[in-house]
Amino acid sequence: MDLVAQAKQHIVEIDIDAAKNSLETSLILDVREAAEYTAGHLPGAFNIPRGVLEFKIGSHPDFQDKQDAHIIVYCQSGGRSALAAEVLNKMGFNNAVSMAGGFKAWTESGNEVV
């Protein structure tokens, strides 16, 4: 948890309402494992698991040359997404943010899941 706490000091976290309001103008990145993603995800989300993010993001067609795009990153509860947002920012993605509370908070708020 210390790594997550440290990451959260260097990133921007947005709440569920801000994420919902930005779905159509942002790239949505689900960093959960493939099975989690398949079971349900945010509308329009792309899946790149946290464990392979650094290796896959550069070759993913929807993220190539998108260093200035607004990217909303989420996981199950907010830990992996905080770490992922920090890494993305270090990799030159200037507007990566983490969705606080993750998929769990999203579903508990009654929002749409695909």
Buried (B, 14 or more C-beta within 10 A) or exposed (E): EEEBEEBBEEBEBBEBEBBBEBBEEBBBBBBBBEEBBEEBBBEEBBBBBBEEBBEEBEEBEEBEEBBEBBBBBBBBBBBBBBBBBBBBBEEEBEBBBBBBBBBEBBBEEEBEEE
